[in-house]
């Protein structure tokens, strides 16, 4: 059979096969959902705020809210995972580190199972560089809130971001500076006396938890009672279980170990939560009932210092409780409640310029004029001109030790107890905390603490505050 005949027969067969195919090729193509303003766009998000993505949706042959399902995926590349959400609109508290992230929404037509993919980006930022962070207690639960520059409040921010409560019994909100950069805020340390739960360290830019406090140690102590912390020059020091802890500075500031706590400074002592760091460390030992020092390397030296003066014995004030102390290179003050119930004001000078010449010069011991106003939980502040402010239930008092002038400030808190007190660096503004509110008082020259402004909406009673301008 010739090749020509074979080709003709094959062509005829194909023609007959096509002719017998009576199928219907008139398909109705489903309408594709149209999302306006989202595809290949960038959505701005603020860490800690609600993020709602609600693009306008049209579906030519159906009801988009009834016939479509929505799946949202946000890529968390640094952790090799994605965060997944469902429903329309996307609604979440944005809790990812600030950066531009790839995201997509998968739209499924529930009538036929067809999926449509739309890509976009999320540019996460932060509003926490300006404002104030407030630590408070609400019916026994620790809360952390943020006051924006316009005085609006993000209440209970930590819980919203992490879906867990902070430890109980908060005592301090320590703003740890960047290494060698005073007045900056790298982290917030939420210091709590909770034997069952660790304190936490929060990123100062994002308010996201960086780590639990045990990770701040090479070898965390057990148990661990966190008490007070300082950060001169961005180098953290602190009191844990009554012992002084120093941090490692032998590595570069960007190294993982920089700023971590090594072992406690050994010795037979238990520090009150008031201490100062200069060329050496100065504190109060509750075992000796007296002032003690540590050398510049943190070695405990006890009361191995010179005493010039006989107003009192700085190495032993007698049994009692230290209520407040702030030692500075010039005149220093301490307020001490003795075992007999009297409250004494101690005045002294500490020579701090040279460790080898450590000298304490006691100058005066007298009964404190405001002793009857003191309770178990007073808050104290001292100005640079040696004026003291302290709380007493629902009032704040101003005390000048030069002439023992004691007067109540004008602010009326409506019977609410003052639970927090902070004095601005310039000494012109007192920030007070009462249940539900933070109140600013004018204590500048010629003013007696009138209320300048007030921010409501704080959950519970404020304990501490850090302001950033």
C-alpha positions as CSV (number, residue, x, y, z in Angstrom):
1,X,0.0,0.0,0.0
2,X,1.4,3.3,-1.0
3,X,2.3,6.0,1.5
4,X,-0.2,8.4,-0.1
5,X,-3.1,6.0,0.4
6,X,-2.2,5.5,4.1
7,X,-2.2,9.3,4.8
8,X,-5.7,9.6,3.1
9,X,-7.1,6.8,5.2
10,X,-5.8,8.3,8.5
11,X,-7.2,11.7,7.6
12,X,-10.6,10.2,6.9
13,X,-10.6,8.3,10.1
14,X,-9.8,11.5,12.1
15,X,-12.6,13.4,10.3
16,X,-15.1,10.6,11.1
17,X,-14.0,10.6,14.8
18,X,-14.5,14.3,15.1
19,X,-17.8,14.2,13.4
20,X,-19.1,11.7,16.0
21,X,-18.0,13.9,18.9
22,X,-21.2,15.6,19.9
23,X,-19.8,17.0,23.2
24,X,-20.7,20.6,24.5
25,X,-17.8,23.0,24.3
26,X,-19.7,26.1,25.4
27,X,-18.2,26.5,29.0
28,X,-19.4,29.2,31.4
29,X,-16.1,30.6,33.0
30,X,-16.7,31.4,36.7
31,X,-16.3,35.0,37.7
32,X,-13.0,35.8,39.4
33,X,-13.1,37.7,42.6
34,X,-11.8,41.3,42.3
35,X,-9.9,42.7,45.3
36,X,-9.5,46.4,45.0
37,X,-6.4,48.2,46.3
38,X,-4.6,45.2,47.8
39,X,-2.9,43.2,45.1
40,X,0.9,44.0,44.9
41,X,0.4,46.8,47.4
42,X,2.0,47.5,50.8
43,X,-0.2,47.7,53.9
44,X,1.2,49.7,56.9
45,X,0.9,48.1,60.3
46,X,1.9,49.3,63.8
47,X,3.3,46.8,66.3
48,X,0.9,46.5,69.2
49,X,-2.1,48.1,67.3
50,X,-5.0,46.4,65.7
51,X,-4.4,45.5,62.0
52,X,-7.5,45.3,59.9
53,X,-7.3,44.6,56.1
54,X,-10.6,45.0,54.5
55,X,-10.2,45.3,50.7
56,X,-13.3,46.0,48.6
57,X,-14.5,42.7,47.0
58,X,-16.7,42.2,44.0
59,X,-17.9,38.9,42.5
60,X,-19.9,39.3,39.3
61,X,-22.0,36.1,39.6
62,X,-22.3,35.7,43.4
63,X,-22.3,37.1,46.9
64,X,-18.6,37.6,48.0
65,X,-19.2,37.3,51.7
66,X,-21.4,34.2,51.3
67,X,-19.6,32.4,48.4
68,X,-15.9,33.1,49.2
69,X,-13.6,31.9,52.0
70,X,-10.4,33.8,52.9
71,X,-7.1,32.5,54.2
72,X,-4.3,35.0,55.1
73,X,-0.6,34.1,55.4
74,X,2.1,36.4,56.7
75,X,5.7,35.2,56.1
76,X,7.9,35.2,59.3
77,X,11.1,34.5,57.4
78,X,13.5,34.8,60.4
79,X,11.7,31.9,62.0
80,X,11.0,29.9,58.9
81,X,7.2,29.9,59.4
82,X,4.1,31.8,58.4
83,X,1.3,33.2,60.6
84,X,-2.1,32.0,59.3
85,X,-5.5,33.7,59.8
86,X,-8.9,33.0,58.3
87,X,-12.0,35.0,57.6
88,X,-12.9,38.4,56.2
89,X,-11.7,40.9,57.0
90,X,-8.2,40.1,58.4
91,X,-8.3,41.3,62.0
92,X,-5.4,40.9,64.4
93,X,-3.2,42.7,66.9
94,X,0.0,43.0,64.9
95,X,2.8,41.4,66.9
96,X,5.7,40.8,64.5
97,X,9.1,42.5,64.5
98,X,9.2,45.8,62.4
99,X,10.1,45.1,58.8
100,X,8.5,44.7,55.4
101,X,7.0,41.2,55.1
102,X,5.6,39.2,52.2
103,X,1.9,38.1,52.6
104,X,-0.8,36.7,50.6
105,X,-4.5,36.0,50.8
106,X,-6.0,32.8,49.3
107,X,-9.6,33.3,48.2
108,X,-11.6,30.1,47.7
109,X,-14.8,30.0,45.7
110,X,-16.9,27.7,47.9
111,X,-19.2,26.9,45.0
112,X,-16.6,25.2,42.8
113,X,-13.4,24.9,45.0
114,X,-11.4,27.2,42.7
115,X,-8.6,29.1,44.6
116,X,-7.3,32.5,43.8
117,X,-4.0,33.9,45.1
118,X,-3.3,37.6,45.7
119,X,0.1,38.8,47.0
120,X,0.8,41.9,49.0
121,X,3.3,43.2,51.6
122,X,3.0,44.4,55.2
123,X,5.3,47.2,56.4
124,X,5.4,46.8,60.2
125,X,6.5,49.8,62.2
126,X,6.4,51.0,65.8
127,X,4.9,53.9,67.7
128,X,6.8,53.2,70.9
129,X,9.8,55.6,70.4
130,X,7.7,58.4,71.9
131,X,5.2,58.2,74.7
132,X,5.2,56.5,78.1
133,X,5.2,52.9,79.3
134,X,3.2,52.2,82.5
135,X,3.5,49.2,84.8
136,X,0.4,48.7,86.9
137,X,-1.5,46.2,89.0
138,X,-5.1,45.4,88.3
139,X,-6.8,43.2,90.9
140,X,-3.6,41.4,91.5
141,X,-2.7,41.0,87.8
142,X,0.3,42.9,86.4
143,X,-0.4,45.0,83.4
144,X,1.8,46.9,80.9
145,X,0.3,49.8,79.0
146,X,1.5,52.4,76.5
147,X,0.5,56.1,76.5
148,X,0.8,57.7,73.1
149,X,1.9,61.3,72.6
150,X,-1.7,62.3,72.0
151,X,-2.6,60.8,75.4
152,X,-4.5,57.9,74.0
153,X,-3.8,54.6,75.8
154,X,-3.0,51.0,74.6
155,X,-4.1,49.2,77.8
156,X,-2.7,45.8,78.8
157,X,-0.5,45.8,75.8
158,X,1.7,42.8,76.9
159,X,-1.3,40.5,77.2
160,X,-2.7,41.6,73.8
161,X,0.7,40.8,72.1
162,X,1.6,37.6,73.9
163,X,-1.6,36.1,75.2
164,X,-0.2,35.6,78.6
165,X,-0.1,37.5,81.9
166,X,3.0,39.1,83.3
167,X,4.4,37.8,86.6
168,X,2.8,39.0,89.9
169,X,4.0,41.6,92.4
170,X,5.7,44.1,90.0
171,X,8.3,46.4,91.7
172,X,10.2,48.2,88.9
173,X,10.1,49.1,85.2
174,X,13.8,49.4,84.3
175,X,14.6,51.1,81.0
176,X,18.0,49.5,80.0
177,X,19.9,51.9,77.8
178,X,22.0,50.9,74.8
179,X,25.6,50.3,75.8
180,X,27.4,53.6,76.4
181,X,24.4,55.6,75.3
182,X,22.7,57.3,78.2
183,X,19.0,58.2,78.0
184,X,18.4,55.6,75.3
185,X,16.0,52.7,75.7
186,X,17.1,49.3,74.3
187,X,14.9,47.1,76.5
188,X,12.3,47.4,79.3
189,X,12.9,45.0,82.2
190,X,9.6,44.2,83.9
191,X,10.9,43.4,87.4
192,X,8.5,41.4,89.5
193,X,8.8,39.5,92.8
194,X,7.0,36.3,91.7
195,X,8.5,33.1,93.0
196,X,6.5,31.1,90.4
197,X,7.2,33.1,87.3
198,X,10.2,34.9,85.8
199,X,10.4,38.6,85.1
200,X,10.5,39.5,81.4
201,X,12.7,41.6,79.1
202,X,10.8,43.5,76.4
203,X,12.2,45.1,73.2
204,X,12.1,48.9,73.6
205,X,11.2,49.4,70.0
206,X,8.5,46.8,69.5
207,X,7.3,46.0,73.0
208,X,7.6,42.4,72.1
209,X,9.1,40.0,74.6
210,X,12.8,39.4,73.9
211,X,13.4,36.8,76.6
212,X,12.6,35.7,80.1
213,X,14.8,37.1,82.8
214,X,16.6,33.9,83.5
215,X,18.3,34.2,80.1
216,X,20.0,37.4,81.3
217,X,22.2,35.1,83.4
218,X,24.9,32.7,82.4
219,X,23.8,30.6,85.4
220,X,20.5,31.9,86.8
221,X,20.1,31.6,90.6
222,X,17.4,29.3,92.0
223,X,15.2,30.7,93.5
224,X,15.5,34.1,92.0
225,X,14.0,37.2,93.7
226,X,14.6,40.2,91.4
227,X,14.7,43.4,93.5
228,X,16.3,46.5,91.9
229,X,18.4,47.3,88.8
230,X,20.5,50.2,87.5
231,X,22.1,50.8,84.1
232,X,24.8,53.5,84.3
233,X,26.4,53.9,80.8
234,X,24.1,51.1,79.6
235,X,25.9,48.5,81.7
236,X,23.3,46.8,83.8
237,X,23.8,46.0,87.5
238,X,21.3,44.7,90.0
239,X,20.3,43.2,93.2
240,X,19.0,39.6,93.1
241,X,18.3,37.6,96.3
242,X,19.9,40.5,98.2
243,X,23.2,40.0,96.3
244,X,25.0,42.4,93.9
245,X,25.2,41.2,90.3
246,X,27.5,42.7,87.7
247,X,27.3,42.2,83.9
248,X,29.9,41.1,81.5
249,X,31.6,43.9,79.5
250,X,34.7,42.1,78.2
251,X,33.1,41.4,74.8
252,X,32.0,43.8,72.1
253,X,28.6,45.6,72.9
254,X,27.0,43.7,70.0
255,X,28.1,40.3,71.1
256,X,25.4,38.0,72.6
257,X,27.1,37.7,76.0
258,X,27.6,41.5,76.5
259,X,25.6,42.7,79.5
260,X,24.7,39.3,80.8
261,X,25.0,38.7,84.5
262,X,27.8,36.4,85.8
263,X,27.8,35.1,89.4
264,X,26.8,37.1,92.4
265,X,29.3,39.1,94.3
266,X,30.0,36.8,97.2
267,X,30.0,37.9,100.8
268,X,27.9,37.8,104.0
269,X,25.4,40.6,103.2
270,X,21.9,41.2,102.1
271,X,21.3,44.5,100.3
272,X,18.3,46.7,100.7
273,X,16.9,47.8,97.2
274,X,18.7,51.1,97.3
275,X,22.3,51.3,95.9
276,X,24.5,53.6,93.9
277,X,27.3,53.1,91.5
278,X,30.2,55.5,91.1
279,X,33.9,54.5,91.1
280,X,32.6,51.8,93.5
281,X,29.3,50.5,94.7
282,X,27.5,51.9,97.8
283,X,24.6,50.2,99.5
284,X,22.9,49.3,102.7
285,X,23.3,45.8,104.3
286,X,20.2,44.6,106.2
287,X,22.3,42.1,108.2
288,X,24.8,44.7,109.6
289,X,22.1,47.5,109.6
290,X,24.7,49.7,108.1
291,X,26.2,51.2,104.9
292,X,28.6,48.9,102.9
293,X,30.8,49.3,99.9
294,X,32.1,47.2,97.0
295,X,35.2,48.0,95.0
296,X,35.1,48.9,91.3
297,X,35.2,45.2,90.4
298,X,32.3,44.4,92.7
299,X,34.3,42.7,95.4
300,X,32.4,43.1,98.8
301,X,34.4,45.3,101.2
302,X,31.7,45.7,103.9
303,X,32.3,48.6,106.2
304,X,36.0,48.8,105.4
305,X,35.9,52.6,105.0
306,X,37.0,55.6,107.0
307,X,34.5,57.4,109.2
308,X,35.1,61.2,109.8
309,X,32.5,62.5,112.3
310,X,30.5,61.2,115.2
311,X,26.9,62.1,114.4
312,X,26.1,58.4,114.1
313,X,27.8,55.1,113.3
314,X,27.3,54.5,109.5
315,X,28.4,50.9,109.9
316,X,25.5,50.1,112.2
317,X,22.3,52.2,112.5
318,X,20.7,49.6,114.8
319,X,17.8,47.2,114.0
320,X,15.2,48.6,111.7
321,X,14.1,49.2,108.1
322,X,15.6,51.5,105.4
323,X,12.7,53.4,103.9
324,X,14.6,55.5,101.4
325,X,18.2,56.3,100.5
326,X,19.8,58.2,97.7
327,X,23.6,58.6,97.9
328,X,25.2,61.2,95.7
329,X,28.8,62.6,95.6
330,X,27.7,65.6,97.7
331,X,25.2,65.6,100.6
332,X,23.3,62.3,101.0
333,X,20.2,61.3,102.9
334,X,18.7,58.2,104.3
335,X,15.4,57.7,106.1
336,X,15.4,54.8,108.5
337,X,12.6,53.4,110.7
338,X,14.3,51.9,113.9
339,X,13.0,49.0,115.9
340,X,11.5,51.4,118.5
341,X,9.1,52.8,115.8
342,X,10.9,56.2,115.4
343,X,11.8,57.4,111.9
344,X,15.2,59.1,111.7
345,X,16.7,61.3,109.0
346,X,20.4,60.6,108.5
347,X,22.6,63.1,106.6
348,X,26.1,62.2,105.5
349,X,28.7,62.7,102.7
350,X,30.4,59.9,100.8
351,X,33.8,60.5,99.2
352,X,33.3,58.7,95.9
353,X,36.0,60.1,93.7
354,X,38.7,57.5,94.6
355,X,38.0,54.0,96.0
356,X,41.2,54.0,98.0
357,X,40.0,57.1,99.8
358,X,36.5,55.9,100.7
359,X,35.3,58.1,103.4
360,X,31.8,58.5,105.0
361,X,31.3,61.7,106.9
362,X,28.2,61.5,109.2
363,X,26.8,65.0,109.8
364,X,23.4,64.6,111.4
365,X,20.8,62.3,112.8
366,X,17.4,63.6,113.8
367,X,13.8,62.5,114.1
368,X,12.0,62.9,110.7
369,X,9.3,65.6,110.9
370,X,7.0,63.7,108.6
371,X,7.2,60.4,110.4
372,X,3.5,60.3,111.3
373,X,2.6,60.4,107.6
374,X,4.6,57.4,106.6
375,X,3.0,54.0,105.8
376,X,4.4,50.7,104.7
377,X,4.3,51.6,101.0
378,X,5.3,55.3,100.6
379,X,6.9,56.4,97.3
380,X,9.8,58.9,97.4
381,X,11.5,61.2,95.0
382,X,14.4,63.6,95.5
383,X,15.2,66.7,93.4
384,X,18.6,68.0,92.5
385,X,18.1,70.8,94.9
386,X,17.5,68.5,97.9
387,X,13.8,68.8,98.0
388,X,11.9,65.5,98.8
389,X,8.5,64.4,97.8
390,X,6.7,61.4,99.3
391,X,3.3,59.9,99.2
392,X,0.9,59.3,102.1
393,X,-2.3,57.6,101.1
394,X,-4.2,60.0,98.8
395,X,-1.8,62.9,99.2
396,X,1.7,64.0,98.2
397,X,4.0,66.0,100.6
398,X,6.9,68.3,99.8
399,X,9.7,68.3,102.4
400,X,12.7,70.6,102.6
401,X,15.3,69.2,105.0
402,X,17.2,72.5,105.3
403,X,14.4,74.1,107.3
404,X,12.2,71.1,107.8
405,X,9.4,72.8,105.9
406,X,6.7,70.1,105.3
407,X,3.6,70.9,103.2
408,X,0.9,69.0,101.3
409,X,0.7,69.6,97.5
410,X,-2.4,71.1,96.0
411,X,-3.4,68.2,93.8
412,X,-6.7,66.6,94.8
413,X,-6.9,62.9,93.9
414,X,-10.5,62.4,95.0
415,X,-9.6,60.1,97.9
416,X,-7.6,57.7,95.6
417,X,-4.3,56.4,97.0
418,X,-1.2,57.6,95.2
419,X,0.7,54.4,94.2
420,X,3.5,55.9,92.0
421,X,5.7,58.9,92.0
422,X,8.3,60.1,89.5
423,X,10.1,63.4,89.2
424,X,11.3,64.8,85.9
425,X,15.0,65.4,85.3
426,X,14.5,69.1,85.4
427,X,12.6,68.9,88.7
428,X,9.6,70.8,87.4
429,X,7.0,67.9,86.9
430,X,5.9,65.2,89.2
431,X,4.1,62.2,87.7
432,X,1.8,60.5,90.1
433,X,-0.2,57.3,89.7
434,X,-3.6,56.6,91.1
435,X,-6.1,53.9,90.3
436,X,-6.9,54.1,86.6
437,X,-4.9,57.3,85.9
438,X,-1.5,59.0,85.5
439,X,-1.5,62.6,86.7
440,X,1.1,65.3,86.0
441,X,1.7,67.9,88.7
442,X,3.5,71.3,88.3
443,X,6.2,71.6,90.9
444,X,8.2,74.3,89.2
445,X,9.4,77.4,91.0
446,X,6.4,79.1,92.7
447,X,4.1,76.2,92.1
448,X,2.8,73.8,94.7
449,X,1.8,70.7,92.8
450,X,-1.3,71.8,90.9
451,X,-2.6,69.3,88.3
452,X,-1.3,70.1,84.9
453,X,-2.7,67.2,82.9
454,X,-4.2,63.7,83.4
455,X,-4.4,60.5,81.4
456,X,-7.1,58.0,82.2
457,X,-7.6,54.5,81.0
458,X,-4.7,52.8,82.9
459,X,-5.8,49.3,84.0
460,X,-5.4,49.2,87.8
461,X,-2.9,51.2,90.0
462,X,0.3,52.4,88.4
463,X,3.6,51.1,89.9
464,X,6.2,52.6,87.7
465,X,6.5,54.6,84.5
466,X,9.1,55.3,81.8
467,X,8.6,58.4,79.6
468,X,10.3,58.9,76.2
469,X,10.2,62.2,74.4
